[in-house]
Amino acid sequence: MSEKTVKTKEPLVTKRAQDLQALFVQPASEETYHAVEKFLYKEARLLDSKMFRTWLQDVVSEDVRYIVTSTELRANNERRYDLPDQVYLFDDDYRQLSIRVEHDLDPQNWRSSPQEVYCRFVTNIEVFETDDPQEFTVRSNCLLIRSRRSYQTDQFFCTRVDVLRQDAGPSGFKLKSRTIDYPERCVSGHNMLVYL
Amino acid sequence: MEDKLINIAQGKQRHEMHASEAVFEQEMDKVFGRCWLFLTHESLIPNFGDYVVTRMGTDEVIVSRQRDGSIKAFLNTCRHRGAQLCPNEAGNARGFVCAYHGWAYGSNGDLQSVPFDEQLYDGLLDKCKNSLHEVAKIDSFYGFIYGCFDQDAPSLPDYLGDVKWYLEPYMDLSGGVELIGPPGRCLIAANWKTPSENFVGDAYHVGWTHSSALRSGGSIFSPLAGNSVLPPEGAGLQITSKHGSGLGVLWDAYAGVHDGELANELMAFGLAKEQRLIKEIGAERARIYRSHLNGTIFPNNSFLTCSGIFKAWQPRSANSTEVFSWVMVEKDMPSDLKEAFTKSVHRTFGVAGYWESDDNDNMESETYMAKGHQAKKKMLNSQMGISGDRIDSDLPGVVGKSAIGETSYRGYYRFYGDLMGSDSWAEVSAKGDNWQDQLIKATV
């Protein structure tokens, strides 16, 4: 099969996945890998503990872009229908994330009392170098289980592609961007008022 | 226990309606089998062969643009053994081929080919009698496409009735709106009527339910946070119509739920267009264009104009609803503003919307509590403003006494009660002959 044939037949979603592979080329050093691993676990701990303001301050970069898309289901051989196939469930900067955090922590946020409980599992961590020696591309999987009130348990799962920048602060890095294409088209967990 | 599910005379409804599977089964027949249901917007299927797959009640339908520009809709099931025909949400196709045995249908619903039909069916398969099951009626208003399973239903304009007059300035006279897809989708553990009734006429909950969203987000509605003030007398309107659709108006609130610099840009855009529209359509209707409308097209299609939120609450069971969230935006908005607006709509009222989650919690708890054996027999109260409903010579519909009231709830459930208690559209129509009187005379 010629390369051209492959290209024209490629579904958009496959092409996106292949384009991402270009980011995952040069593995970072073992030392960096372990530092990143610690960073991600710390982040998960802060979020599980609902320490959202500390998360913003110690983990999130002020120029952050936090994206979660949901991709419409289309035929693999779809070629003529060219309206956008992605909706941005999140496309937030630092100010917008801060609004979400303050919304959640507000004493009159009725849904936050009694509190939800979270448990995050971060796995499949891979760390790659970028053109900038201070920055790394990190791919990881995240499973987040949320327990709410007496009977509700929700599961969120995704692959995250982050860009981390080395930082002199308490976490060693800051999150410059996080991009998630959420795998479950119809979100079964009531809402996505969680940080993945 | 009162006999009726709906008590029109006193503006009350039995709580059971939010959780009973028996009621739900009846609704699929008497409400979703009869009413005009939102399908899609012209902007999402612009070309011949474009299609979307959506829901009408518990049925999946393919909505397909025809060669002549018209639109047809079909059940998404193969005529042979009933398998799902099209697993995609949207696309462009000349036809649909069933994955089970390969029966192939045109985009007009005709059965075009059946593998080995000559060898296997001995000429006994009449393809003409095996077209896809077509939705009886399709029509559109201002680009919004609706379908109806019941041939006897009134026309779409008649069905919409008095709400049209309020929607026209924003949806049409503004230069028109479009829907931006794809929709966000999520499942909530709520009966489909709980969000529908909230959007049709609940301005009351905003200051309390959304306390934290108002305080953290900084929209033009923020002063309401924590019920610290009541919107002033004359802040808006609330109206209802014969077939249950209804809406609320908050005057001049064009920036809606949006915040920050975006809200300022939206306000400037809306003001400039209002100035232009005053010359074209007069000050009164130009003001409606720039005012914030919350509403529901009966039974399950809700919107917030100006804020740009457009919803279908699709029933899955008595206790489960799939929420579809699109962005509704004026076609002539500059593209960078449109993009920022689109993202802000999903940020506030999408799957991860921080306003939306405040609401869904109420809807889920109303539904959950309706399962209680004692609670389900009790009557719910929608009596706010009940003696103040009136006919107004300048304003279509039955008009409530204030923006904060439950007039639209009462109109919504008046019609719902008629549908549930009737065996045909003729009977429904007869019961609604004096619909205005029924609402105006209601009292505690």
Interface residues (C-beta under 8 A of the other chain):
Chain A: V68 S70 T71 E72 L73 R74 A75 E78 R79 R80 Y81 L83 P84 D85 Q86 V87 Y88 L89 F90 D91 D92 R95 Q96 I99 R100 E102 H103 D104 D106 Q108 N109 W110 R111 Q152 R185 C186 V187 S188 G189 H190 N191 M192 L193
Chain B: L44 N47 G49 D50 P87 N88 E89 A90 G91 N92 A93 I180 G181 P182 P183 G184 R185 C186 L187 I188 A189 T209 S211 S212 A213 R215 S216 G217 G218 A225 G226 D259 G260 E322 T342 K343 H346 R347 G350 V351 A352 G353 Y354 E356 S357 D358 N360 D361 E364
